[in-house]
C-alpha cells in the first residue's frame, strides 16, 4: 500500500465520478475529503468512514470556508486536489443559449481555477510534493457533435491544466490532466437542459428531431461507457504512483481518441462523429426534403 495522502475531491455526489474516486482512494488507504454542493448527496460516505465537507465551487465564500475547514482538519496541508466538478450542455452550436453556455464555462473552467488558487497554499505545505488532477475529457481534443460548448469548456480546462503543470513545477506540485472517456454515471441526468433536452422550434436540425434529441440525451455514447468503479481504480493507480503521468487516458474510447489524435489524420474520425451525432440522418432527411 502506498503512503497515506490527504486528498480533497470536488463534485462527489453519489453516482458520479467523484463518488467513485473517493471510494477507490479510500480503499487504497488514503485520507479522503469528499466535497459537494449538497451534503445530502454524500450521506453514503458516512458508513464508509470518508470525511465530507460542503463545497460549492461556484461560490467564493463556500470555497474560502472549505479551505479553512481543510486547514483545520489537516494542520494546514493538502497532498492532492482533484478538480472533478463539472457539467454538460448538449445543444447544437447554432442553437446554444449563450447564457447557459457562459454558465457551463463558469463551472468547467473558472471554478477549476478558483478552487486551485484557493488550495495552492495548502498544497505547497505537502511534505512529499503535491498533486493537482483536473478531470477534463477526451472531448477536450476531439469534437463531439451536439456538445460543442462542453468540448470548448473542456479544451479550455485542459489548456489551463497544461499551463499549471509548467508554472507549478518549480514548487514540486505535479499537475495531471484526466482525459476521461465514456463512463457510466448520472452525468446525462444532471446537465443544463435536464435529462431530456429538446431542440428549439427554430432549429435547423429539426429535420431529424427525434434522432438528434436522442444524441442530446447521451444515447450515442452508452455502448462505449465503462463501469465508473473500474475507471476509478485505473485512475487511482496512476495518481498514487511515484511519478504520475501528465495525462491519464481512461474510460470508454479514451485509447482510441489518444491513438487517432497522435498517429492519424485529424479528419480520421469525421465519418464516425457524423454518425454519433446523427448528422448522417440530418443529411439524408435534408436530401429527401429538397427532392420532394
Backbone bond lengths (Angstrom), bond angles and torsions (degrees), N, CA, C in turn:
res aa  C-N    CA-C-N  psi(-1)  N-CA   C-N-CA  omega(-1)  CA-C   N-CA-C  phi
1 X - - - 1.465 - - 1.526 109.82 -
2 X 1.336 117.24 135.68 1.458 120.85 -179.99 1.521 110.24 -72.42
3 X 1.336 116.09 162.80 1.455 120.29 -179.08 1.520 110.42 -59.49
4 X 1.321 115.99 151.66 1.459 119.32 -177.93 1.524 110.74 -76.97
5 X 1.299 115.17 132.15 1.460 122.76 174.62 1.524 108.52 -116.50
6 X 1.319 115.50 156.66 1.458 120.48 171.20 1.513 107.34 -97.67
7 X 1.329 116.84 122.11 1.467 122.46 -170.09 1.520 110.08 -128.02
8 X 1.314 116.63 126.50 1.462 121.67 175.42 1.523 109.16 -106.52
9 X 1.334 115.31 133.83 1.461 121.72 -179.51 1.525 109.15 -124.21
10 X 1.313 117.27 132.66 1.463 121.50 174.66 1.528 109.59 -92.14
11 X 1.326 115.70 155.72 1.460 120.28 175.49 1.510 114.53 67.07
12 X 1.335 117.31 55.52 1.468 121.38 -174.20 1.519 113.75 -105.47
13 X 1.310 118.56 26.15 1.460 120.41 177.28 1.524 110.32 -59.49
14 X 1.327 116.01 146.07 1.457 121.20 -176.08 1.529 111.31 -57.35
15 X 1.321 115.52 134.46 1.456 121.24 177.56 1.512 114.77 97.00
16 X 1.337 116.92 -4.60 1.450 120.27 -177.40 1.518 113.17 -105.62
17 X 1.318 115.38 -176.35 1.458 120.81 -179.61 1.525 111.84 -68.40
18 X 1.328 117.15 -37.27 1.460 120.25 178.52 1.513 112.01 -63.34
19 X 1.322 116.28 -38.20 1.457 122.46 175.85 1.530 109.77 -59.22
20 X 1.329 116.47 -48.52 1.464 121.03 -178.99 1.521 111.67 -64.13
21 X 1.332 116.92 -40.84 1.464 120.61 178.69 1.525 111.11 -64.68
22 X 1.320 116.46 -42.65 1.466 120.44 -179.03 1.531 110.42 -60.71
23 X 1.328 116.94 -45.21 1.459 120.09 -178.56 1.535 111.23 -68.88
24 X 1.322 117.22 -38.64 1.470 120.52 179.82 1.525 110.94 -66.34
25 X 1.313 117.38 -43.76 1.466 120.79 179.26 1.527 111.16 -65.69
26 X 1.327 115.81 -38.27 1.469 120.23 177.24 1.527 110.30 -62.84
27 X 1.324 116.45 -40.09 1.464 121.11 178.18 1.528 111.71 -63.28
28 X 1.323 115.97 -26.99 1.464 121.07 178.71 1.533 112.15 -89.00
29 X 1.323 116.85 12.80 1.452 120.93 174.43 1.510 115.46 81.68
30 X 1.337 117.55 16.38 1.455 120.64 -179.50 1.532 111.13 -89.18
31 X 1.316 115.66 153.74 1.462 120.21 173.99 1.525 107.04 -86.71
32 X 1.302 116.63 110.78 1.458 122.21 -175.12 1.524 110.32 -106.40
33 X 1.321 114.91 133.14 1.460 121.13 171.09 1.518 106.24 -114.82
34 X 1.325 115.51 103.24 1.464 121.50 -178.56 1.524 109.39 -88.42
35 X 1.332 116.20 139.75 1.456 119.63 -179.32 1.529 110.57 -131.78
36 X 1.321 115.11 155.31 1.457 122.37 174.87 1.514 107.66 -162.77
37 X 1.306 115.61 162.18 1.462 119.80 178.77 1.526 111.37 -67.44
38 X 1.331 116.42 -39.15 1.463 121.69 -179.16 1.529 109.35 -109.57
39 X 1.333 118.72 106.70 1.468 120.99 -177.00 1.526 113.06 -61.96
40 X 1.332 118.58 -24.13 1.460 120.93 179.36 1.522 111.47 -62.47
41 X 1.320 116.96 -26.04 1.464 121.32 -179.63 1.528 111.95 -82.40
42 X 1.335 116.76 2.36 1.464 121.07 175.73 1.527 111.70 -118.59
43 X 1.313 117.24 15.58 1.464 120.91 -176.29 1.520 112.06 -59.54
44 X 1.319 117.33 -30.37 1.461 120.84 -177.33 1.522 113.24 -66.45
45 X 1.334 117.24 -17.95 1.469 120.13 179.85 1.531 112.21 -71.73
46 X 1.330 116.88 -22.69 1.456 120.40 -176.29 1.518 113.16 -57.48
47 X 1.332 116.30 -46.45 1.460 120.27 -178.10 1.528 112.47 -72.28
48 X 1.332 116.49 -14.27 1.463 120.44 178.74 1.527 112.13 -92.33
49 X 1.329 116.11 -12.64 1.451 119.61 -178.79 1.519 113.46 82.72
50 X 1.323 116.63 20.58 1.465 121.15 178.19 1.523 108.89 -92.62
51 X 1.313 116.58 128.15 1.461 121.62 -179.92 1.532 110.36 -70.98
52 X 1.317 116.04 147.99 1.465 120.41 179.42 1.523 110.75 -134.34
53 X 1.324 115.14 151.00 1.455 122.62 173.33 1.529 108.51 -141.68
54 X 1.310 115.89 150.19 1.461 120.29 175.80 1.523 109.37 -79.15
55 X 1.321 116.54 132.45 1.462 121.18 176.92 1.516 109.88 -150.02
56 X 1.318 115.39 113.17 1.463 122.54 170.37 1.521 106.38 -97.95
57 X 1.334 116.95 107.54 1.467 120.74 -173.16 1.516 112.74 -69.25
58 X 1.332 117.31 -9.76 1.458 120.99 177.93 1.528 112.10 -94.31
59 X 1.328 116.60 -0.90 1.466 121.46 -177.12 1.528 110.79 -113.57
60 X 1.335 118.74 112.88 1.465 120.26 176.90 1.523 112.56 -56.01
61 X 1.334 116.98 -38.37 1.465 120.02 -179.63 1.528 110.55 -65.91
62 X 1.324 116.65 -41.91 1.461 120.65 179.06 1.524 111.17 -64.93
63 X 1.326 116.69 -39.45 1.470 120.61 178.53 1.522 109.94 -62.72
64 X 1.326 116.91 -45.77 1.464 121.05 -179.36 1.519 111.32 -62.12
65 X 1.329 116.71 -41.78 1.458 120.62 179.46 1.525 111.02 -65.11
66 X 1.314 116.48 -37.64 1.463 119.97 179.82 1.525 110.91 -68.46
67 X 1.316 116.69 -41.89 1.472 120.06 177.68 1.522 110.29 -59.14
68 X 1.326 116.03 -44.86 1.469 120.13 179.83 1.524 111.14 -62.70
69 X 1.327 116.78 -40.56 1.461 120.75 -179.84 1.525 111.36 -66.52
70 X 1.331 116.35 -40.34 1.462 120.09 178.42 1.529 110.47 -65.72
71 X 1.325 116.19 -44.26 1.469 120.32 179.21 1.527 111.05 -58.61
72 X 1.338 116.35 -39.19 1.466 120.12 178.92 1.528 110.85 -67.76
73 X 1.321 116.75 -38.33 1.462 121.02 -178.95 1.523 112.57 -69.75
74 X 1.334 116.20 -34.95 1.465 120.46 -168.28 1.525 114.24 -110.24
75 X 1.321 117.15 -1.78 1.459 119.06 -175.56 1.518 112.79 79.14
76 X 1.333 115.93 18.38 1.462 119.81 173.02 1.512 115.61 98.39
77 X 1.339 118.04 9.74 1.463 120.09 -177.75 1.523 111.04 -126.94
78 X 1.336 115.32 155.56 1.460 122.26 175.61 1.524 107.34 -144.16
79 X 1.339 116.67 135.92 1.459 120.66 -176.88 1.522 113.91 -94.18
80 X 1.326 116.39 -30.11 1.464 118.92 -178.38 1.520 110.29 -150.03
81 X 1.324 114.90 136.00 1.462 122.31 174.45 1.525 107.69 -118.97
82 X 1.331 116.27 123.68 1.463 120.57 176.35 1.522 108.50 -112.19
83 X 1.322 115.49 107.83 1.459 121.66 176.99 1.528 108.14 -82.94
84 X 1.327 114.60 96.31 1.459 120.10 -175.29 1.524 113.25 -108.60
85 X 1.328 117.35 -21.08 1.466 120.27 -177.93 1.523 110.76 -56.72
86 X 1.305 115.53 142.62 1.461 119.34 178.14 1.512 110.31 177.79
87 X 1.301 115.24 175.09 1.454 120.06 -179.93 1.512 110.92 -156.32
88 X 1.312 115.79 -179.92 1.451 120.93 -179.33 1.514 111.83 -131.15
89 X 1.323 115.39 165.88 1.462 121.93 176.11 1.524 107.82 -147.43
90 X 1.345 117.77 89.96 1.461 120.74 -177.72 1.523 111.95 -79.83
91 X 1.318 115.69 117.67 1.462 120.34 179.92 1.527 108.15 -173.14
92 X 1.329 118.23 139.26 1.469 118.83 173.04 1.525 110.21 -56.45
93 X 1.313 116.42 144.91 1.462 119.65 -177.15 1.522 112.35 -59.66
94 X 1.321 117.42 -33.60 1.461 119.31 -179.32 1.526 112.59 -72.06
95 X 1.326 116.74 -13.23 1.466 121.06 179.23 1.526 113.08 -110.98
96 X 1.323 117.68 -3.77 1.461 121.13 -172.32 1.526 111.96 -64.94
97 X 1.310 114.80 132.12 1.468 121.11 174.28 1.530 107.94 -76.01
98 X 1.313 117.44 126.18 1.462 120.28 -173.60 1.523 112.21 -69.97
99 X 1.316 117.76 -32.87 1.471 119.15 176.65 1.527 110.87 -65.67
100 X 1.332 116.53 -42.61 1.468 120.28 177.31 1.525 110.44 -65.29
101 X 1.321 116.03 -36.41 1.464 120.47 179.45 1.523 110.79 -65.84
102 X 1.315 116.98 -43.05 1.467 120.55 177.06 1.528 110.85 -64.10
103 X 1.333 116.23 -37.47 1.460 120.81 177.77 1.525 110.48 -60.53
104 X 1.345 117.20 -40.04 1.457 120.59 179.59 1.526 110.83 -67.09
105 X 1.328 116.84 -39.65 1.468 119.67 177.79 1.524 111.05 -64.62
106 X 1.317 117.59 -35.41 1.461 120.42 176.35 1.522 110.58 -58.97
107 X 1.329 116.26 -41.89 1.458 121.39 -177.41 1.520 112.43 -77.76
108 X 1.323 116.93 -45.87 1.467 120.79 -172.32 1.524 114.42 -85.58
109 X 1.326 117.20 -18.66 1.469 120.03 -176.29 1.527 111.68 -119.96
110 X 1.324 116.26 -65.07 1.468 119.20 -171.48 1.521 112.28 -69.47
111 X 1.325 117.58 -32.86 1.463 119.35 176.96 1.520 111.55 -65.90
112 X 1.330 116.62 -35.56 1.473 120.54 177.11 1.526 110.29 -61.36
113 X 1.318 115.56 -44.33 1.462 119.41 179.89 1.530 111.07 -68.71
114 X 1.335 116.59 -41.21 1.468 120.03 -178.88 1.521 111.26 -62.39
115 X 1.329 117.35 -44.20 1.464 120.84 179.96 1.527 110.17 -67.07
116 X 1.314 116.57 -41.06 1.466 120.23 178.92 1.520 111.17 -61.58
117 X 1.316 116.85 -48.39 1.461 120.37 179.13 1.522 111.01 -57.02
118 X 1.316 116.59 -41.14 1.462 120.61 -176.15 1.524 112.57 -68.30
119 X 1.346 117.18 -33.70 1.459 120.38 -175.25 1.526 113.90 -95.66
120 X 1.321 118.89 -7.67 1.469 120.37 179.97 1.530 112.60 -56.34
121 X 1.334 120.58 -41.70 1.475 118.85 178.36 1.523 113.30 -57.53
122 X 1.334 117.70 -34.76 1.466 120.74 177.62 1.521 111.02 -75.87
123 X 1.322 116.89 -37.04 1.463 121.09 179.54 1.532 110.98 -65.94
124 X 1.326 116.27 -33.73 1.467 120.19 178.67 1.530 112.11 -63.86
125 X 1.326 116.74 -21.10 1.461 120.71 -178.22 1.530 113.00 -94.91
126 X 1.319 116.53 6.34 1.465 119.57 175.30 1.520 109.01 -63.72
127 X 1.309 116.86 133.28 1.462 120.80 -175.02 1.526 113.59 -73.08
128 X 1.330 116.69 -22.69 1.461 119.47 -174.44 1.522 113.16 -118.97
129 X 1.325 117.52 13.47 1.455 120.45 -175.51 1.513 110.25 90.95
130 X 1.305 116.38 133.55 1.463 121.14 -172.92 1.524 111.60 -100.16
131 X 1.328 114.25 167.67 1.460 122.34 177.57 1.527 108.76 -132.48
132 X 1.331 115.81 136.03 1.466 122.32 168.97 1.519 106.60 -115.14
133 X 1.316 117.74 126.22 1.458 122.01 177.17 1.520 108.76 -120.21
134 X 1.324 116.10 121.30 1.458 121.35 179.14 1.522 109.66 -106.60
135 X 1.306 116.80 122.93 1.451 121.69 -179.19 1.519 109.48 -82.81
136 X 1.331 115.56 95.75 1.466 119.03 177.66 1.526 107.33 -92.73
137 X 1.307 118.98 -116.46 1.454 120.11 -177.31 1.511 109.23 179.66
138 X 1.328 116.32 157.23 1.460 118.71 169.86 1.526 109.63 -62.70
139 X 1.338 116.16 -19.98 1.467 120.78 177.44 1.518 112.64 -68.21
140 X 1.335 117.14 -7.92 1.463 119.61 176.17 1.523 112.06 -77.07
141 X 1.342 116.77 -13.13 1.467 119.86 -177.04 1.518 113.03 -126.05
142 X 1.333 118.77 -7.00 1.464 120.83 179.86 1.524 108.49 -138.01
143 X 1.332 117.90 138.74 1.466 119.53 -179.88 1.514 112.09 -68.48
144 X 1.308 116.38 140.91 1.457 122.81 175.12 1.529 107.12 -118.13
145 X 1.324 118.23 104.54 1.465 120.32 -177.43 1.524 111.97 -52.83
146 X 1.295 115.81 135.59 1.460 125.21 -178.51 1.525 111.53 75.92
147 X 1.326 116.69 7.37 1.465 120.22 178.34 1.511 111.57 -132.72
148 X 1.313 117.23 32.06 1.460 121.46 -174.06 1.516 114.55 -61.19
149 X 1.320 117.53 -37.23 1.465 120.16 179.60 1.520 109.77 -66.84
150 X 1.323 116.13 -43.18 1.463 120.61 176.84 1.527 110.85 -60.37
151 X 1.327 116.29 -47.18 1.468 120.58 179.39 1.526 111.01 -58.12
152 X 1.318 116.34 -45.29 1.467 120.36 -178.68 1.520 110.86 -63.46
153 X 1.333 117.43 -39.78 1.460 120.02 -179.89 1.527 110.82 -67.33
154 X 1.337 116.92 -38.76 1.455 120.14 179.75 1.532 111.16 -72.31
155 X 1.321 116.92 -32.66 1.465 119.58 175.21 1.526 110.22 -65.27
156 X 1.330 116.27 -39.44 1.463 119.99 177.10 1.527 110.41 -65.58
157 X 1.327 116.94 -42.80 1.470 120.35 178.21 1.524 111.04 -63.30
158 X 1.325 116.88 -37.40 1.461 120.56 179.26 1.521 111.41 -65.86
159 X 1.321 116.94 -39.32 1.464 119.15 179.07 1.526 111.18 -70.72
160 X 1.331 117.56 -36.34 1.462 119.66 172.40 1.522 110.13 -59.00
161 X 1.326 115.97 -41.23 1.459 121.19 -179.07 1.524 110.95 -63.63
162 X 1.323 116.64 -43.79 1.465 120.46 179.11 1.530 111.22 -62.09
163 X 1.321 115.70 -42.29 1.465 119.06 179.39 1.521 111.32 -67.87
164 X 1.328 117.19 -39.75 1.461 119.89 176.70 1.526 110.67 -61.63
165 X 1.330 116.52 -37.95 1.472 120.49 179.65 1.524 110.77 -58.00
166 X 1.319 116.46 -42.74 1.468 120.71 -179.99 1.529 110.84 -74.05
167 X 1.325 116.30 -46.37 1.460 120.62 -172.86 1.529 113.31 -69.38
168 X 1.345 116.78 -29.04 1.463 119.62 -177.57 1.523 113.44 -96.48
169 X 1.318 117.04 -4.87 1.467 119.79 -177.80 1.527 113.78 -59.68
170 X 1.345 120.62 -35.42 1.468 118.76 178.04 1.526 113.49 -64.87
171 X 1.338 116.52 -18.27 1.460 120.86 -175.34 1.535 112.14 -99.80
172 X 1.323 116.43 13.22 1.464 122.27 178.23 1.526 111.77 61.31
173 X 1.337 115.63 35.99 1.465 121.98 172.68 1.522 107.66 -113.19
174 X 1.313 116.38 116.12 1.464 120.85 178.36 1.528 109.77 -88.49
175 X 1.308 116.11 142.24 1.460 120.96 -178.13 1.528 109.06 -122.95
176 X 1.317 115.50 129.06 1.467 122.34 -174.18 1.524 110.09 -121.22
177 X 1.325 115.53 135.75 1.461 122.29 175.98 1.522 107.86 -101.39
178 X 1.333 117.00 114.39 1.461 121.61 176.97 1.526 108.84 -86.34
179 X 1.330 116.08 99.99 1.463 122.05 179.58 1.531 108.34 -83.60
180 X 1.308 115.39 81.44 1.463 121.32 -171.57 1.519 111.80 -81.83
181 X 1.339 115.23 132.66 1.451 121.41 175.53 1.518 111.10 -92.10
182 X 1.324 116.20 -154.49 1.460 121.40 -176.35 1.524 110.77 -74.39
183 X 1.340 116.44 125.31 1.466 122.47 -179.13 1.527 108.53 -136.12
184 X 1.328 117.02 142.95 1.463 121.88 179.86 1.526 110.03 -74.56
185 X 1.322 116.19 106.40 1.466 121.77 177.48 1.524 108.35 -144.29
186 X 1.317 115.68 -174.40 1.466 121.06 176.20 1.525 111.56 -89.57
187 X 1.341 117.08 16.71 1.464 122.08 -174.31 1.524 112.60 -52.35
188 X 1.332 117.18 -47.98 1.467 119.58 -174.52 1.525 112.89 -74.35
189 X 1.332 117.15 -8.48 1.463 120.04 175.00 1.520 112.41 -90.09
190 X 1.319 116.98 -11.93 1.466 121.27 -172.94 1.524 113.16 -119.28
191 X 1.315 116.87 25.92 1.454 119.73 -178.53 1.526 111.31 -90.30
192 X 1.317 114.91 163.00 1.460 119.00 171.35 1.528 107.37 -61.43
193 X 1.313 117.50 126.34 1.459 120.65 -175.81 1.512 112.43 102.33
194 X 1.350 116.78 -10.79 1.447 120.79 176.13 1.515 114.01 81.78
195 X 1.338 115.18 -172.91 1.460 121.14 -175.36 1.524 112.60 -72.67
196 X 1.336 117.03 -23.05 1.463 120.46 -179.39 1.531 110.51 -127.79
197 X 1.341 117.04 70.05 1.460 119.63 179.47 1.519 110.97 -64.93
198 X 1.311 116.47 149.35 1.463 120.89 -178.29 1.517 110.95 -125.22
199 X 1.318 115.66 151.78 1.456 121.13 177.71 1.524 110.03 -74.65
200 X 1.319 117.95 145.38 1.469 119.59 173.12 1.532 109.96 -67.48
201 X 1.310 115.90 156.78 1.471 120.62 -177.45 1.523 112.53 -60.47
202 X 1.325 116.48 -26.63 1.466 120.54 -177.35 1.524 113.56 -86.76
203 X 1.326 118.35 0.23 1.462 121.31 -173.14 1.523 112.25 -65.23
204 X 1.316 115.85 138.41 1.458 120.88 176.49 1.525 111.30 -72.90
205 X 1.326 116.58 -9.73 1.467 121.44 -178.59 1.523 112.60 -93.29
206 X 1.322 117.66 3.63 1.454 120.33 179.65 1.523 112.83 -68.30
207 X 1.323 117.41 -9.27 1.475 120.39 174.63 1.527 110.37 -66.17
208 X 1.334 116.05 -16.99 1.473 121.02 176.50 1.524 108.67 -136.63
209 X 1.323 115.58 44.80 1.469 122.57 -171.05 1.530 113.20 -52.57
210 X 1.321 117.77 -50.47 1.464 120.77 -175.70 1.524 110.97 -62.98
211 X 1.327 116.79 -43.19 1.463 120.48 -178.86 1.521 111.33 -67.69
212 X 1.326 116.70 -42.69 1.465 120.74 -178.96 1.528 110.38 -65.53
213 X 1.311 117.38 -40.21 1.469 119.60 -178.22 1.521 111.61 -69.72
214 X 1.324 118.03 -25.82 1.466 120.38 171.47 1.527 109.93 -66.07
215 X 1.331 115.94 -39.22 1.467 120.69 177.02 1.522 109.81 -63.41
216 X 1.326 117.08 -44.25 1.463 121.21 -179.76 1.528 111.32 -59.85
217 X 1.333 116.36 -30.95 1.471 121.35 -179.18 1.527 112.51 -86.08
218 X 1.348 116.92 -0.86 1.461 120.26 174.45 1.514 116.29 94.69
219 X 1.345 117.81 7.24 1.464 120.40 -174.94 1.523 112.66 -61.68
220 X 1.330 117.57 -31.70 1.465 120.92 -176.01 1.518 113.13 -68.26
221 X 1.326 117.03 -19.99 1.464 120.50 -174.16 1.526 113.36 -101.29
222 X 1.333 117.33 -6.85 1.462 120.87 -172.89 1.522 112.89 -60.36
223 X 1.323 117.26 -40.75 1.469 120.10 -175.45 1.529 112.49 -66.89
224 X 1.318 117.52 -22.50 1.468 120.96 -178.20 1.525 113.41 -95.48
225 X 1.324 117.29 -5.17 1.465 120.51 -174.34 1.520 112.29 -71.83
226 X 1.324 116.13 136.04 1.459 121.72 175.67 1.525 109.15 -104.45
227 X 1.311 116.14 162.47 1.460 121.60 179.01 1.528 110.14 -63.08
228 X 1.325 116.64 135.49 1.468 120.18 -175.19 1.530 112.40 -66.86
229 X 1.318 117.67 -32.50 1.465 119.42 178.84 1.527 110.75 -70.99
230 X 1.316 116.59 -36.40 1.466 120.79 175.02 1.530 109.87 -62.58
231 X 1.336 115.48 -46.43 1.469 120.63 177.73 1.525 110.54 -58.57
232 X 1.327 116.71 -46.08 1.461 120.93 -176.40 1.522 111.61 -62.63
233 X 1.322 117.47 -42.03 1.468 120.37 179.71 1.526 110.90 -62.63
234 X 1.320 117.04 -38.13 1.465 120.71 179.10 1.532 110.94 -68.10
235 X 1.324 116.48 -41.99 1.465 120.77 179.57 1.526 110.57 -66.08
236 X 1.326 116.20 -43.91 1.461 120.74 -178.76 1.529 110.92 -61.42
237 X 1.316 117.70 -38.41 1.463 120.83 178.26 1.525 110.56 -58.75
238 X 1.326 116.96 -37.70 1.468 120.68 177.43 1.520 111.49 -72.13
239 X 1.326 116.23 -46.00 1.462 120.08 -174.85 1.525 112.64 -65.72
240 X 1.329 117.26 -31.11 1.461 120.45 -178.23 1.525 113.45 -90.53
241 X 1.316 117.21 0.61 1.464 119.92 177.40 1.532 110.08 -70.28
242 X 1.321 116.53 161.83 1.468 120.52 -178.60 1.521 111.65 -63.58
243 X 1.322 116.16 -32.00 1.457 120.11 -179.27 1.519 109.48 -136.36
244 X 1.342 117.91 82.38 1.468 120.79 -177.66 1.522 111.70 -62.43
245 X 1.314 115.97 146.15 1.463 121.37 179.56 1.523 110.47 -67.21
246 X 1.318 116.20 153.20 1.462 120.53 177.57 1.523 111.18 -67.04
247 X 1.333 115.84 -29.23 1.461 121.40 176.76 1.524 108.81 -131.60
248 X 1.331 115.96 134.99 1.461 121.81 178.61 1.526 107.71 -120.16
249 X 1.324 116.26 111.76 1.465 122.35 -177.77 1.532 108.94 -99.91
250 X 1.317 117.17 103.11 1.459 121.88 -179.88 1.529 109.02 -138.95
251 X 1.334 115.10 151.38 1.456 120.80 -178.57 1.513 111.07 111.69
252 X 1.325 116.36 169.56 1.449 121.28 -178.65 1.517 112.99 -58.98
253 X 1.331 116.45 130.87 1.471 125.18 178.37 1.527 113.81 68.19
254 X 1.323 117.75 6.88 1.466 119.70 -178.95 1.531 111.06 -65.39
255 X 1.336 116.75 -46.53 1.470 119.25 -179.69 1.522 111.03 -63.79
256 X 1.333 117.46 -42.01 1.467 120.72 178.85 1.524 110.91 -60.31
257 X 1.328 116.20 -41.15 1.462 119.79 178.91 1.523 110.59 -64.26
258 X 1.330 116.22 -46.39 1.464 120.07 178.40 1.530 110.87 -59.02
259 X 1.315 116.44 -47.87 1.466 121.10 -176.57 1.522 111.19 -63.71
260 X 1.325 117.20 -46.16 1.467 120.28 -176.10 1.521 111.55 -66.59
261 X 1.346 116.66 -38.20 1.460 118.99 -179.36 1.528 111.73 -74.66
262 X 1.316 117.08 -24.42 1.457 120.23 -178.26 1.528 112.94 -87.27
263 X 1.331 116.47 -35.91 1.461 119.13 -169.61 1.530 115.31 -120.30
264 X 1.318 118.52 -14.66 1.459 120.12 -172.77 1.524 111.43 -115.51
265 X 1.345 117.90 162.72 1.466 120.81 178.53 1.526 111.58 -56.13
266 X 1.308 115.99 149.55 1.462 121.10 -175.32 1.523 111.42 -58.23
267 X 1.337 116.70 -32.11 1.465 120.65 -176.43 1.530 113.13 -89.62
268 X 1.326 117.64 8.49 1.467 121.44 -174.68 1.522 112.11 -55.94
269 X 1.317 117.86 -39.80 1.462 121.60 -174.65 1.531 113.80 -89.26
270 X 1.331 117.29 0.40 1.465 119.43 -172.19 1.525 113.74 -55.77
271 X 1.333 118.05 -46.10 1.465 120.04 -177.51 1.527 110.62 -63.98
272 X 1.343 116.35 -37.91 1.470 120.06 177.64 1.520 110.79 -66.79
273 X 1.330 116.41 -41.34 1.463 120.44 -179.04 1.530 111.41 -66.12
274 X 1.320 117.17 -34.78 1.469 120.29 177.07 1.527 110.56 -61.76
275 X 1.330 116.42 -39.89 1.464 120.43 178.44 1.520 111.47 -71.29
276 X 1.350 116.05 -41.13 1.470 119.81 178.71 1.521 110.90 -58.87
277 X 1.332 116.09 -38.32 1.456 120.47 -178.71 1.517 114.49 -89.12
278 X 1.333 117.46 6.77 1.470 123.09 -178.34 1.524 111.90 60.34
279 X 1.314 116.07 22.49 1.458 119.59 179.91 1.521 111.87 -75.56
280 X 1.324 117.03 -20.40 1.463 119.92 172.41 1.524 110.39 -66.42
281 X 1.337 116.19 -35.05 1.459 120.69 177.30 1.524 110.01 -70.55
282 X 1.325 116.58 -39.87 1.468 121.02 176.71 1.527 110.02 -58.03
283 X 1.321 115.97 -47.56 1.474 120.20 -178.88 1.519 111.14 -62.95
284 X 1.332 116.32 -42.43 1.460 120.48 -179.85 1.522 111.00 -63.29
285 X 1.321 116.10 -45.00 1.467 120.07 -178.72 1.513 112.57 -69.00
286 X 1.322 116.45 -34.92 1.467 119.61 175.27 1.519 110.70 -62.34
287 X 1.338 115.44 -41.35 1.467 119.54 177.92 1.511 112.12 -62.14
288 X 1.336 116.11 -38.74 1.462 119.91 179.14 1.523 111.59 -66.41
289 X 1.349 115.67 -39.94 1.464 120.75 179.42 1.526 110.65 -65.47
290 X 1.337 115.19 -43.83 1.466 119.64 -176.71 1.527 112.44 -68.60
291 X 1.346 116.81 -29.64 1.462 119.97 -177.43 1.523 112.39 -87.82
292 X 1.343 117.02 -9.65 1.470 119.45 -177.49 1.524 111.68 -86.42
